[in-house]
Amino acid sequence: MTIEDDIGFFERVPTLSLLGRQALRILAIGAETRYIHGGEVLFNAGEQADGAFAIQEGSFSILSAEGDLEVTVGTHTLLGEVALFTETRRPATATALEPSTVLCIPRPLFIKMLDSFPDAARKLREVFATRLDQSAREIGNVRAALDAREPE
C-alpha cells in the first residue's frame, strides 16, 4: 500500500478520522504494517502498551484479562487507543481470528504529531472528554441501580 492508501484508511478509523489529512500523513509515514496469522496473538493482557493498532484487514477476538468478556472486532477498529496518550498495560488479549493486517502507531509518533497539529489535539481532547463524561454517567446509573437493589 502507498502512503496515500494508508491516509485513506486512517480517514475511515473513527477516532483517527478527526485528525485531518496532514496529521494522518505523519501517522501513515511512521506507522508500521504488521501481518498477523490466524490464531496468532497480537498482544496479551497485562503487557506494557507502547502504542495502538488500526486493523486494516481481518478480525480479532478481544478477551478481557479476567476472561469473562469477549468481543470480536474488525476492519477500521483502533485497538489500544489509550496507549497513544499514556503509559499503560493492555487490559485484554487480542488474537487474530483470520490472517490479518494492522498498522502499528507508536506513542512517540502520535505525541509528536499532536504537538505539530494543535487543532487535532483539541478535537481529540473534546471527544475523550465527552466519552469520559458518558462513562461517568453510566457508572453512576449502575451504582444507583445496585444501591436500589440492596436490602435494607
Salt bridges, closest charged atoms under 4 A:
GLU4 OE1 - ARG21 NH2 2.65
GLU4 OE2 - ARG25 NH2 2.68
GLU11 OE2 - ARG21 NH1 2.91
GLU81 OE2 - ARG131 NH1 2.18
GLU126 OE2 - ARG122 NH1 3.11
ASP133 OD2 - ARG137 NH1 2.24
